[in-house]
Amino acid sequence: MAESSKSSSSEANVHIIYTEKPTNEEPKDFHLRTLSSVLGCEKAAKDALIYSYKDAASGFSAKLTAEQVAKISKQPGVVQVVSGQT
């Protein structure tokens, strides 16, 4: 489920993306691959990634637009997307 931001769809805001724990790759690699599938390339994913969570929770935080949030919410392994409180 995605929680959209109140700002325009073209403005990127911080979101936390909770994922299933990857079994066959490092968490950060999985997070970058998931972001790349929405943003189009690994460089854009690396630029958007803020932090990769792997101990207490599996997921990452990234700057995404509302449109990107809608797309990433549908990616395999993504459990939930919430707006970050920064």
PAVOFI-233383 format. One record per atom (N, C-alpha, C): residue number from 1; atom name; x, y, z; residue in three letters. Coordinates in steps of 0.2 Angstrom, whole numbers. Each point is the difference from the previous one (the first is absolute). Layout:
% residues N
<pator><k>NUM</k><a>CA</a><X>X</X><Y>Y</Y><Z>Z</Z><r>ALA</r></pator>
...
***
This chain:
% residues 86
<pator><k>1</k><a>N</a><X>4</X><Y>-6</Y><Z>0</Z><r>MET</r></pator>
<pator><k>1</k><a>CA</a><X>-4</X><Y>6</Y><Z>0</Z><r>MET</r></pator>
<pator><k>1</k><a>C</a><X>4</X><Y>6</Y><Z>0</Z><r>MET</r></pator>
<pator><k>2</k><a>N</a><X>-1</X><Y>5</Y><Z>-4</Z><r>ALA</r></pator>
<pator><k>2</k><a>CA</a><X>4</X><Y>6</Y><Z>0</Z><r>ALA</r></pator>
<pator><k>2</k><a>C</a><X>-4</X><Y>6</Y><Z>3</Z><r>ALA</r></pator>
<pator><k>3</k><a>N</a><X>4</X><Y>4</Y><Z>3</Z><r>GLU</r></pator>
<pator><k>3</k><a>CA</a><X>-3</X><Y>6</Y><Z>3</Z><r>GLU</r></pator>
<pator><k>3</k><a>C</a><X>3</X><Y>6</Y><Z>-4</Z><r>GLU</r></pator>
<pator><k>4</k><a>N</a><X>-4</X><Y>3</Y><Z>-3</Z><r>SER</r></pator>
<pator><k>4</k><a>CA</a><X>2</X><Y>6</Y><Z>-4</Z><r>SER</r></pator>
<pator><k>4</k><a>C</a><X>1</X><Y>6</Y><Z>3</Z><r>SER</r></pator>
<pator><k>5</k><a>N</a><X>5</X><Y>4</Y><Z>-2</Z><r>SER</r></pator>
<pator><k>5</k><a>CA</a><X>1</X><Y>6</Y><Z>3</Z><r>SER</r></pator>
<pator><k>5</k><a>C</a><X>-5</X><Y>6</Y><Z>-2</Z><r>SER</r></pator>
<pator><k>6</k><a>N</a><X>0</X><Y>5</Y><Z>3</Z><r>LYS</r></pator>
<pator><k>6</k><a>CA</a><X>-5</X><Y>6</Y><Z>-1</Z><r>LYS</r></pator>
<pator><k>6</k><a>C</a><X>3</X><Y>4</Y><Z>-5</Z><r>LYS</r></pator>
<pator><k>7</k><a>N</a><X>6</X><Y>0</Y><Z>-2</Z><r>SER</r></pator>
<pator><k>7</k><a>CA</a><X>3</X><Y>4</Y><Z>-5</Z><r>SER</r></pator>
<pator><k>7</k><a>C</a><X>-1</X><Y>-2</Y><Z>-7</Z><r>SER</r></pator>
<pator><k>8</k><a>N</a><X>2</X><Y>4</Y><Z>-5</Z><r>SER</r></pator>
<pator><k>8</k><a>CA</a><X>-1</X><Y>-2</Y><Z>-7</Z><r>SER</r></pator>
<pator><k>8</k><a>C</a><X>4</X><Y>-7</Y><Z>-2</Z><r>SER</r></pator>
<pator><k>9</k><a>N</a><X>-3</X><Y>-3</Y><Z>-5</Z><r>SER</r></pator>
<pator><k>9</k><a>CA</a><X>3</X><Y>-7</Y><Z>-2</Z><r>SER</r></pator>
<pator><k>9</k><a>C</a><X>7</X><Y>1</Y><Z>-2</Z><r>SER</r></pator>
<pator><k>10</k><a>N</a><X>2</X><Y>6</Y><Z>-2</Z><r>SER</r></pator>
<pator><k>10</k><a>CA</a><X>7</X><Y>0</Y><Z>-3</Z><r>SER</r></pator>
<pator><k>10</k><a>C</a><X>5</X><Y>2</Y><Z>5</Z><r>SER</r></pator>
<pator><k>11</k><a>N</a><X>-2</X><Y>1</Y><Z>6</Z><r>GLU</r></pator>
<pator><k>11</k><a>CA</a><X>5</X><Y>2</Y><Z>6</Z><r>GLU</r></pator>
<pator><k>11</k><a>C</a><X>2</X><Y>-6</Y><Z>3</Z><r>GLU</r></pator>
<pator><k>12</k><a>N</a><X>6</X><Y>-1</Y><Z>1</Z><r>ALA</r></pator>
<pator><k>12</k><a>CA</a><X>3</X><Y>-6</Y><Z>3</Z><r>ALA</r></pator>
<pator><k>12</k><a>C</a><X>0</X><Y>1</Y><Z>8</Z><r>ALA</r></pator>
<pator><k>13</k><a>N</a><X>-3</X><Y>-5</Y><Z>4</Z><r>ASN</r></pator>
<pator><k>13</k><a>CA</a><X>0</X><Y>1</Y><Z>7</Z><r>ASN</r></pator>
<pator><k>13</k><a>C</a><X>3</X><Y>-7</Y><Z>3</Z><r>ASN</r></pator>
<pator><k>14</k><a>N</a><X>2</X><Y>0</Y><Z>6</Z><r>VAL</r></pator>
<pator><k>14</k><a>CA</a><X>3</X><Y>-6</Y><Z>3</Z><r>VAL</r></pator>
<pator><k>14</k><a>C</a><X>-6</X><Y>-5</Y><Z>2</Z><r>VAL</r></pator>
<pator><k>15</k><a>N</a><X>1</X><Y>-6</Y><Z>-2</Z><r>HIS</r></pator>
<pator><k>15</k><a>CA</a><X>-4</X><Y>-5</Y><Z>2</Z><r>HIS</r></pator>
<pator><k>15</k><a>C</a><X>4</X><Y>-6</Y><Z>2</Z><r>HIS</r></pator>
<pator><k>16</k><a>N</a><X>-3</X><Y>-4</Y><Z>4</Z><r>ILE</r></pator>
<pator><k>16</k><a>CA</a><X>3</X><Y>-6</Y><Z>3</Z><r>ILE</r></pator>
<pator><k>16</k><a>C</a><X>-4</X><Y>-6</Y><Z>-4</Z><r>ILE</r></pator>
<pator><k>17</k><a>N</a><X>4</X><Y>-4</Y><Z>-3</Z><r>ILE</r></pator>
<pator><k>17</k><a>CA</a><X>-3</X><Y>-6</Y><Z>-4</Z><r>ILE</r></pator>
<pator><k>17</k><a>C</a><X>2</X><Y>-6</Y><Z>4</Z><r>ILE</r></pator>
<pator><k>18</k><a>N</a><X>-5</X><Y>-4</Y><Z>3</Z><r>TYR</r></pator>
<pator><k>18</k><a>CA</a><X>1</X><Y>-6</Y><Z>4</Z><r>TYR</r></pator>
<pator><k>18</k><a>C</a><X>0</X><Y>-6</Y><Z>-5</Z><r>TYR</r></pator>
<pator><k>19</k><a>N</a><X>5</X><Y>-4</Y><Z>0</Z><r>THR</r></pator>
<pator><k>19</k><a>CA</a><X>0</X><Y>-6</Y><Z>-5</Z><r>THR</r></pator>
<pator><k>19</k><a>C</a><X>1</X><Y>-6</Y><Z>4</Z><r>THR</r></pator>
<pator><k>20</k><a>N</a><X>-2</X><Y>-6</Y><Z>-4</Z><r>GLU</r></pator>
<pator><k>20</k><a>CA</a><X>2</X><Y>-6</Y><Z>3</Z><r>GLU</r></pator>
<pator><k>20</k><a>C</a><X>7</X><Y>-1</Y><Z>0</Z><r>GLU</r></pator>
<pator><k>21</k><a>N</a><X>3</X><Y>-4</Y><Z>5</Z><r>LYS</r></pator>
<pator><k>21</k><a>CA</a><X>7</X><Y>-1</Y><Z>1</Z><r>LYS</r></pator>
<pator><k>21</k><a>C</a><X>3</X><Y>-4</Y><Z>-6</Z><r>LYS</r></pator>
<pator><k>22</k><a>N</a><X>4</X><Y>3</Y><Z>-4</Z><r>PRO</r></pator>
<pator><k>22</k><a>CA</a><X>3</X><Y>-4</Y><Z>-6</Z><r>PRO</r></pator>
<pator><k>22</k><a>C</a><X>4</X><Y>-6</Y><Z>3</Z><r>PRO</r></pator>
<pator><k>23</k><a>N</a><X>-1</X><Y>-6</Y><Z>-4</Z><r>THR</r></pator>
<pator><k>23</k><a>CA</a><X>4</X><Y>-6</Y><Z>2</Z><r>THR</r></pator>
<pator><k>23</k><a>C</a><X>6</X><Y>-1</Y><Z>-4</Z><r>THR</r></pator>
<pator><k>24</k><a>N</a><X>0</X><Y>2</Y><Z>-6</Z><r>ASN</r></pator>
<pator><k>24</k><a>CA</a><X>6</X><Y>-2</Y><Z>-5</Z><r>ASN</r></pator>
<pator><k>24</k><a>C</a><X>4</X><Y>6</Y><Z>-2</Z><r>ASN</r></pator>
<pator><k>25</k><a>N</a><X>0</X><Y>5</Y><Z>4</Z><r>GLU</r></pator>
<pator><k>25</k><a>CA</a><X>4</X><Y>6</Y><Z>-2</Z><r>GLU</r></pator>
<pator><k>25</k><a>C</a><X>0</X><Y>5</Y><Z>7</Z><r>GLU</r></pator>
<pator><k>26</k><a>N</a><X>5</X><Y>4</Y><Z>0</Z><r>GLU</r></pator>
<pator><k>26</k><a>CA</a><X>1</X><Y>5</Y><Z>5</Z><r>GLU</r></pator>
<pator><k>26</k><a>C</a><X>-6</X><Y>5</Y><Z>0</Z><r>GLU</r></pator>
<pator><k>27</k><a>N</a><X>-2</X><Y>2</Y><Z>6</Z><r>PRO</r></pator>
<pator><k>27</k><a>CA</a><X>-6</X><Y>4</Y><Z>0</Z><r>PRO</r></pator>
<pator><k>27</k><a>C</a><X>1</X><Y>6</Y><Z>-4</Z><r>PRO</r></pator>
<pator><k>28</k><a>N</a><X>6</X><Y>4</Y><Z>1</Z><r>LYS</r></pator>
<pator><k>28</k><a>CA</a><X>1</X><Y>6</Y><Z>-4</Z><r>LYS</r></pator>
<pator><k>28</k><a>C</a><X>-1</X><Y>-1</Y><Z>-8</Z><r>LYS</r></pator>
<pator><k>29</k><a>N</a><X>3</X><Y>-6</Y><Z>-2</Z><r>ASP</r></pator>
<pator><k>29</k><a>CA</a><X>0</X><Y>-1</Y><Z>-7</Z><r>ASP</r></pator>
<pator><k>29</k><a>C</a><X>-8</X><Y>-1</Y><Z>-2</Z><r>ASP</r></pator>
<pator><k>30</k><a>N</a><X>-4</X><Y>-4</Y><Z>4</Z><r>PHE</r></pator>
<pator><k>30</k><a>CA</a><X>-7</X><Y>-1</Y><Z>-1</Z><r>PHE</r></pator>
<pator><k>30</k><a>C</a><X>-3</X><Y>7</Y><Z>-1</Z><r>PHE</r></pator>
<pator><k>31</k><a>N</a><X>1</X><Y>4</Y><Z>5</Z><r>HIS</r></pator>
<pator><k>31</k><a>CA</a><X>-3</X><Y>7</Y><Z>1</Z><r>HIS</r></pator>
<pator><k>31</k><a>C</a><X>2</X><Y>4</Y><Z>-7</Z><r>HIS</r></pator>
<pator><k>32</k><a>N</a><X>6</X><Y>0</Y><Z>-2</Z><r>LEU</r></pator>
<pator><k>32</k><a>CA</a><X>2</X><Y>4</Y><Z>-6</Z><r>LEU</r></pator>
<pator><k>32</k><a>C</a><X>-3</X><Y>-3</Y><Z>-6</Z><r>LEU</r></pator>
<pator><k>33</k><a>N</a><X>-1</X><Y>-7</Y><Z>0</Z><r>ARG</r></pator>
<pator><k>33</k><a>CA</a><X>-3</X><Y>-3</Y><Z>-6</Z><r>ARG</r></pator>
<pator><k>33</k><a>C</a><X>-7</X><Y>2</Y><Z>0</Z><r>ARG</r></pator>
<pator><k>34</k><a>N</a><X>-4</X><Y>0</Y><Z>5</Z><r>THR</r></pator>
<pator><k>34</k><a>CA</a><X>-7</X><Y>2</Y><Z>1</Z><r>THR</r></pator>
<pator><k>34</k><a>C</a><X>-1</X><Y>7</Y><Z>-2</Z><r>THR</r></pator>
<pator><k>35</k><a>N</a><X>4</X><Y>5</Y><Z>2</Z><r>LEU</r></pator>
<pator><k>35</k><a>CA</a><X>0</X><Y>7</Y><Z>-2</Z><r>LEU</r></pator>
<pator><k>35</k><a>C</a><X>2</X><Y>1</Y><Z>-7</Z><r>LEU</r></pator>
<pator><k>36</k><a>N</a><X>5</X><Y>-4</Y><Z>-3</Z><r>SER</r></pator>
<pator><k>36</k><a>CA</a><X>1</X><Y>1</Y><Z>-7</Z><r>SER</r></pator>
<pator><k>36</k><a>C</a><X>-5</X><Y>-2</Y><Z>-4</Z><r>SER</r></pator>
<pator><k>37</k><a>N</a><X>-4</X><Y>-5</Y><Z>2</Z><r>SER</r></pator>
<pator><k>37</k><a>CA</a><X>-6</X><Y>-2</Y><Z>-4</Z><r>SER</r></pator>
<pator><k>37</k><a>C</a><X>-5</X><Y>5</Y><Z>-1</Z><r>SER</r></pator>
<pator><k>38</k><a>N</a><X>0</X><Y>5</Y><Z>4</Z><r>VAL</r></pator>
<pator><k>38</k><a>CA</a><X>-5</X><Y>5</Y><Z>0</Z><r>VAL</r></pator>
<pator><k>38</k><a>C</a><X>3</X><Y>7</Y><Z>-3</Z><r>VAL</r></pator>
<pator><k>39</k><a>N</a><X>6</X><Y>1</Y><Z>2</Z><r>LEU</r></pator>
<pator><k>39</k><a>CA</a><X>3</X><Y>6</Y><Z>-2</Z><r>LEU</r></pator>
<pator><k>39</k><a>C</a><X>4</X><Y>-1</Y><Z>-7</Z><r>LEU</r></pator>
<pator><k>40</k><a>N</a><X>1</X><Y>-6</Y><Z>-2</Z><r>GLY</r></pator>
<pator><k>40</k><a>CA</a><X>3</X><Y>0</Y><Z>-7</Z><r>GLY</r></pator>
<pator><k>40</k><a>C</a><X>7</X><Y>-2</Y><Z>0</Z><r>GLY</r></pator>
<pator><k>41</k><a>N</a><X>4</X><Y>1</Y><Z>5</Z><r>CYS</r></pator>
<pator><k>41</k><a>CA</a><X>7</X><Y>-2</Y><Z>0</Z><r>CYS</r></pator>
<pator><k>41</k><a>C</a><X>3</X><Y>0</Y><Z>7</Z><r>CYS</r></pator>
<pator><k>42</k><a>N</a><X>6</X><Y>-3</Y><Z>0</Z><r>GLU</r></pator>
<pator><k>42</k><a>CA</a><X>3</X><Y>-1</Y><Z>7</Z><r>GLU</r></pator>
<pator><k>42</k><a>C</a><X>3</X><Y>7</Y><Z>2</Z><r>GLU</r></pator>
<pator><k>43</k><a>N</a><X>2</X><Y>4</Y><Z>-4</Z><r>LYS</r></pator>
<pator><k>43</k><a>CA</a><X>2</X><Y>7</Y><Z>2</Z><r>LYS</r></pator>
<pator><k>43</k><a>C</a><X>-5</X><Y>4</Y><Z>4</Z><r>LYS</r></pator>
<pator><k>44</k><a>N</a><X>-6</X><Y>0</Y><Z>-4</Z><r>ALA</r></pator>
<pator><k>44</k><a>CA</a><X>-6</X><Y>4</Y><Z>3</Z><r>ALA</r></pator>
<pator><k>44</k><a>C</a><X>-2</X><Y>-4</Y><Z>7</Z><r>ALA</r></pator>
<pator><k>45</k><a>N</a><X>1</X><Y>-6</Y><Z>0</Z><r>ALA</r></pator>
<pator><k>45</k><a>CA</a><X>-2</X><Y>-4</Y><Z>7</Z><r>ALA</r></pator>
<pator><k>45</k><a>C</a><X>5</X><Y>2</Y><Z>5</Z><r>ALA</r></pator>
<pator><k>46</k><a>N</a><X>6</X><Y>0</Y><Z>-2</Z><r>LYS</r></pator>
<pator><k>46</k><a>CA</a><X>5</X><Y>2</Y><Z>5</Z><r>LYS</r></pator>
<pator><k>46</k><a>C</a><X>-1</X><Y>7</Y><Z>3</Z><r>LYS</r></pator>
<pator><k>47</k><a>N</a><X>-1</X><Y>5</Y><Z>-5</Z><r>ASP</r></pator>
<pator><k>47</k><a>CA</a><X>-2</X><Y>7</Y><Z>2</Z><r>ASP</r></pator>
<pator><k>47</k><a>C</a><X>-6</X><Y>1</Y><Z>4</Z><r>ASP</r></pator>
<pator><k>48</k><a>N</a><X>-5</X><Y>-4</Y><Z>-1</Z><r>ALA</r></pator>
<pator><k>48</k><a>CA</a><X>-6</X><Y>0</Y><Z>4</Z><r>ALA</r></pator>
<pator><k>48</k><a>C</a><X>0</X><Y>-3</Y><Z>7</Z><r>ALA</r></pator>
<pator><k>49</k><a>N</a><X>5</X><Y>-6</Y><Z>1</Z><r>LEU</r></pator>
<pator><k>49</k><a>CA</a><X>0</X><Y>-3</Y><Z>6</Z><r>LEU</r></pator>
<pator><k>49</k><a>C</a><X>3</X><Y>4</Y><Z>5</Z><r>LEU</r></pator>
<pator><k>50</k><a>N</a><X>-3</X><Y>0</Y><Z>6</Z><r>ILE</r></pator>
<pator><k>50</k><a>CA</a><X>2</X><Y>3</Y><Z>6</Z><r>ILE</r></pator>
<pator><k>50</k><a>C</a><X>3</X><Y>-4</Y><Z>5</Z><r>ILE</r></pator>
<pator><k>51</k><a>N</a><X>-3</X><Y>-6</Y><Z>1</Z><r>TYR</r></pator>
<pator><k>51</k><a>CA</a><X>2</X><Y>-5</Y><Z>5</Z><r>TYR</r></pator>
<pator><k>51</k><a>C</a><X>-2</X><Y>-6</Y><Z>-1</Z><r>TYR</r></pator>
<pator><k>52</k><a>N</a><X>4</X><Y>-6</Y><Z>1</Z><r>SER</r></pator>
<pator><k>52</k><a>CA</a><X>-3</X><Y>-7</Y><Z>-1</Z><r>SER</r></pator>
<pator><k>52</k><a>C</a><X>0</X><Y>-3</Y><Z>7</Z><r>SER</r></pator>
<pator><k>53</k><a>N</a><X>-6</X><Y>-2</Y><Z>2</Z><r>TYR</r></pator>
<pator><k>53</k><a>CA</a><X>-1</X><Y>-3</Y><Z>6</Z><r>TYR</r></pator>
<pator><k>53</k><a>C</a><X>1</X><Y>-8</Y><Z>-1</Z><r>TYR</r></pator>
<pator><k>54</k><a>N</a><X>3</X><Y>-3</Y><Z>5</Z><r>LYS</r></pator>
<pator><k>54</k><a>CA</a><X>1</X><Y>-7</Y><Z>-1</Z><r>LYS</r></pator>
<pator><k>54</k><a>C</a><X>0</X><Y>-4</Y><Z>7</Z><r>LYS</r></pator>
<pator><k>55</k><a>N</a><X>0</X><Y>3</Y><Z>5</Z><r>ASP</r></pator>
<pator><k>55</k><a>CA</a><X>0</X><Y>-3</Y><Z>7</Z><r>ASP</r></pator>
<pator><k>55</k><a>C</a><X>-7</X><Y>-1</Y><Z>3</Z><r>ASP</r></pator>
<pator><k>56</k><a>N</a><X>-2</X><Y>5</Y><Z>3</Z><r>ALA</r></pator>
<pator><k>56</k><a>CA</a><X>-7</X><Y>0</Y><Z>3</Z><r>ALA</r></pator>
<pator><k>56</k><a>C</a><X>-6</X><Y>-1</Y><Z>-5</Z><r>ALA</r></pator>
<pator><k>57</k><a>N</a><X>1</X><Y>3</Y><Z>-6</Z><r>ALA</r></pator>
<pator><k>57</k><a>CA</a><X>-5</X><Y>0</Y><Z>-5</Z><r>ALA</r></pator>
<pator><k>57</k><a>C</a><X>3</X><Y>-1</Y><Z>-7</Z><r>ALA</r></pator>
<pator><k>58</k><a>N</a><X>-3</X><Y>-2</Y><Z>-4</Z><r>SER</r></pator>
<pator><k>58</k><a>CA</a><X>3</X><Y>-1</Y><Z>-7</Z><r>SER</r></pator>
<pator><k>58</k><a>C</a><X>-4</X><Y>5</Y><Z>-4</Z><r>SER</r></pator>
<pator><k>59</k><a>N</a><X>4</X><Y>5</Y><Z>-3</Z><r>GLY</r></pator>
<pator><k>59</k><a>CA</a><X>-3</X><Y>5</Y><Z>-4</Z><r>GLY</r></pator>
<pator><k>59</k><a>C</a><X>6</X><Y>6</Y><Z>-2</Z><r>GLY</r></pator>
<pator><k>60</k><a>N</a><X>-3</X><Y>5</Y><Z>-2</Z><r>PHE</r></pator>
<pator><k>60</k><a>CA</a><X>5</X><Y>6</Y><Z>-2</Z><r>PHE</r></pator>
<pator><k>60</k><a>C</a><X>-4</X><Y>6</Y><Z>0</Z><r>PHE</r></pator>
<pator><k>61</k><a>N</a><X>3</X><Y>6</Y><Z>1</Z><r>SER</r></pator>
<pator><k>61</k><a>CA</a><X>-3</X><Y>6</Y><Z>-1</Z><r>SER</r></pator>
<pator><k>61</k><a>C</a><X>3</X><Y>3</Y><Z>-6</Z><r>SER</r></pator>
<pator><k>62</k><a>N</a><X>-5</X><Y>4</Y><Z>-4</Z><r>ALA</r></pator>
<pator><k>62</k><a>CA</a><X>2</X><Y>3</Y><Z>-6</Z><r>ALA</r></pator>
<pator><k>62</k><a>C</a><X>-4</X><Y>6</Y><Z>-2</Z><r>ALA</r></pator>
<pator><k>63</k><a>N</a><X>3</X><Y>4</Y><Z>-4</Z><r>LYS</r></pator>
<pator><k>63</k><a>CA</a><X>-4</X><Y>6</Y><Z>-2</Z><r>LYS</r></pator>
<pator><k>63</k><a>C</a><X>-4</X><Y>-2</Y><Z>-6</Z><r>LYS</r></pator>
<pator><k>64</k><a>N</a><X>-7</X><Y>0</Y><Z>0</Z><r>LEU</r></pator>
<pator><k>64</k><a>CA</a><X>-4</X><Y>-2</Y><Z>-6</Z><r>LEU</r></pator>
<pator><k>64</k><a>C</a><X>-6</X><Y>5</Y><Z>-1</Z><r>LEU</r></pator>
<pator><k>65</k><a>N</a><X>-2</X><Y>0</Y><Z>-6</Z><r>THR</r></pator>
<pator><k>65</k><a>CA</a><X>-6</X><Y>4</Y><Z>-1</Z><r>THR</r></pator>
<pator><k>65</k><a>C</a><X>-6</X><Y>-4</Y><Z>1</Z><r>THR</r></pator>
<pator><k>66</k><a>N</a><X>-6</X><Y>3</Y><Z>0</Z><r>ALA</r></pator>
<pator><k>66</k><a>CA</a><X>-6</X><Y>-4</Y><Z>1</Z><r>ALA</r></pator>
<pator><k>66</k><a>C</a><X>-1</X><Y>-5</Y><Z>-5</Z><r>ALA</r></pator>
<pator><k>67</k><a>N</a><X>2</X><Y>1</Y><Z>-6</Z><r>GLU</r></pator>
<pator><k>67</k><a>CA</a><X>-1</X><Y>-5</Y><Z>-6</Z><r>GLU</r></pator>
<pator><k>67</k><a>C</a><X>5</X><Y>-6</Y><Z>1</Z><r>GLU</r></pator>
<pator><k>68</k><a>N</a><X>6</X><Y>2</Y><Z>3</Z><r>GLN</r></pator>
<pator><k>68</k><a>CA</a><X>5</X><Y>-5</Y><Z>1</Z><r>GLN</r></pator>
<pator><k>68</k><a>C</a><X>-2</X><Y>-5</Y><Z>6</Z><r>GLN</r></pator>
<pator><k>69</k><a>N</a><X>-3</X><Y>3</Y><Z>5</Z><r>VAL</r></pator>
<pator><k>69</k><a>CA</a><X>-3</X><Y>-3</Y><Z>5</Z><r>VAL</r></pator>
<pator><k>69</k><a>C</a><X>-5</X><Y>-5</Y><Z>-2</Z><r>VAL</r></pator>
<pator><k>70</k><a>N</a><X>-4</X><Y>2</Y><Z>-4</Z><r>ALA</r></pator>
<pator><k>70</k><a>CA</a><X>-6</X><Y>-5</Y><Z>-3</Z><r>ALA</r></pator>
<pator><k>70</k><a>C</a><X>4</X><Y>-6</Y><Z>-4</Z><r>ALA</r></pator>
<pator><k>71</k><a>N</a><X>5</X><Y>2</Y><Z>-4</Z><r>LYS</r></pator>
<pator><k>71</k><a>CA</a><X>3</X><Y>-6</Y><Z>-3</Z><r>LYS</r></pator>
<pator><k>71</k><a>C</a><X>4</X><Y>-4</Y><Z>4</Z><r>LYS</r></pator>
<pator><k>72</k><a>N</a><X>4</X><Y>2</Y><Z>5</Z><r>ILE</r></pator>
<pator><k>72</k><a>CA</a><X>4</X><Y>-4</Y><Z>4</Z><r>ILE</r></pator>
<pator><k>72</k><a>C</a><X>-5</X><Y>-4</Y><Z>5</Z><r>ILE</r></pator>
<pator><k>73</k><a>N</a><X>-6</X><Y>2</Y><Z>2</Z><r>SER</r></pator>
<pator><k>73</k><a>CA</a><X>-4</X><Y>-3</Y><Z>4</Z><r>SER</r></pator>
<pator><k>73</k><a>C</a><X>-2</X><Y>-7</Y><Z>-3</Z><r>SER</r></pator>
<pator><k>74</k><a>N</a><X>0</X><Y>0</Y><Z>-7</Z><r>LYS</r></pator>
<pator><k>74</k><a>CA</a><X>-2</X><Y>-6</Y><Z>-4</Z><r>LYS</r></pator>
<pator><k>74</k><a>C</a><X>6</X><Y>-5</Y><Z>-1</Z><r>LYS</r></pator>
<pator><k>75</k><a>N</a><X>6</X><Y>2</Y><Z>2</Z><r>GLN</r></pator>
<pator><k>75</k><a>CA</a><X>6</X><Y>-5</Y><Z>-2</Z><r>GLN</r></pator>
<pator><k>75</k><a>C</a><X>0</X><Y>-6</Y><Z>5</Z><r>GLN</r></pator>
<pator><k>76</k><a>N</a><X>2</X><Y>-5</Y><Z>-3</Z><r>PRO</r></pator>
<pator><k>76</k><a>CA</a><X>1</X><Y>-7</Y><Z>4</Z><r>PRO</r></pator>
<pator><k>76</k><a>C</a><X>4</X><Y>2</Y><Z>6</Z><r>PRO</r></pator>
<pator><k>77</k><a>N</a><X>-2</X><Y>-3</Y><Z>6</Z><r>GLY</r></pator>
<pator><k>77</k><a>CA</a><X>4</X><Y>1</Y><Z>6</Z><r>GLY</r></pator>
<pator><k>77</k><a>C</a><X>-1</X><Y>6</Y><Z>4</Z><r>GLY</r></pator>
<pator><k>78</k><a>N</a><X>-4</X><Y>5</Y><Z>-3</Z><r>VAL</r></pator>
<pator><k>78</k><a>CA</a><X>-2</X><Y>6</Y><Z>4</Z><r>VAL</r></pator>
<pator><k>78</k><a>C</a><X>-6</X><Y>-1</Y><Z>4</Z><r>VAL</r></pator>
<pator><k>79</k><a>N</a><X>1</X><Y>1</Y><Z>6</Z><r>VAL</r></pator>
<pator><k>79</k><a>CA</a><X>-6</X><Y>-2</Y><Z>5</Z><r>VAL</r></pator>
<pator><k>79</k><a>C</a><X>-4</X><Y>7</Y><Z>1</Z><r>VAL</r></pator>
<pator><k>80</k><a>N</a><X>3</X><Y>5</Y><Z>1</Z><r>GLN</r></pator>
<pator><k>80</k><a>CA</a><X>-3</X><Y>6</Y><Z>2</Z><r>GLN</r></pator>
<pator><k>80</k><a>C</a><X>4</X><Y>6</Y><Z>-1</Z><r>GLN</r></pator>
<pator><k>81</k><a>N</a><X>-3</X><Y>6</Y><Z>-2</Z><r>VAL</r></pator>
<pator><k>81</k><a>CA</a><X>4</X><Y>6</Y><Z>-1</Z><r>VAL</r></pator>
<pator><k>81</k><a>C</a><X>-4</X><Y>5</Y><Z>4</Z><r>VAL</r></pator>
<pator><k>82</k><a>N</a><X>4</X><Y>4</Y><Z>4</Z><r>VAL</r></pator>
<pator><k>82</k><a>CA</a><X>-3</X><Y>5</Y><Z>5</Z><r>VAL</r></pator>
<pator><k>82</k><a>C</a><X>4</X><Y>6</Y><Z>-1</Z><r>VAL</r></pator>
<pator><k>83</k><a>N</a><X>-3</X><Y>6</Y><Z>0</Z><r>SER</r></pator>
<pator><k>83</k><a>CA</a><X>3</X><Y>6</Y><Z>0</Z><r>SER</r></pator>
<pator><k>83</k><a>C</a><X>5</X><Y>1</Y><Z>6</Z><r>SER</r></pator>
<pator><k>84</k><a>N</a><X>6</X><Y>2</Y><Z>-1</Z><r>GLY</r></pator>
<pator><k>84</k><a>CA</a><X>5</X><Y>2</Y><Z>5</Z><r>GLY</r></pator>
<pator><k>84</k><a>C</a><X>-1</X><Y>6</Y><Z>4</Z><r>GLY</r></pator>
<pator><k>85</k><a>N</a><X>1</X><Y>0</Y><Z>6</Z><r>GLN</r></pator>
<pator><k>85</k><a>CA</a><X>-1</X><Y>6</Y><Z>4</Z><r>GLN</r></pator>
<pator><k>85</k><a>C</a><X>7</X><Y>3</Y><Z>2</Z><r>GLN</r></pator>
<pator><k>86</k><a>N</a><X>2</X><Y>5</Y><Z>-4</Z><r>THR</r></pator>
<pator><k>86</k><a>CA</a><X>6</X><Y>3</Y><Z>0</Z><r>THR</r></pator>
<pator><k>86</k><a>C</a><X>0</X><Y>6</Y><Z>3</Z><r>THR</r></pator>
***
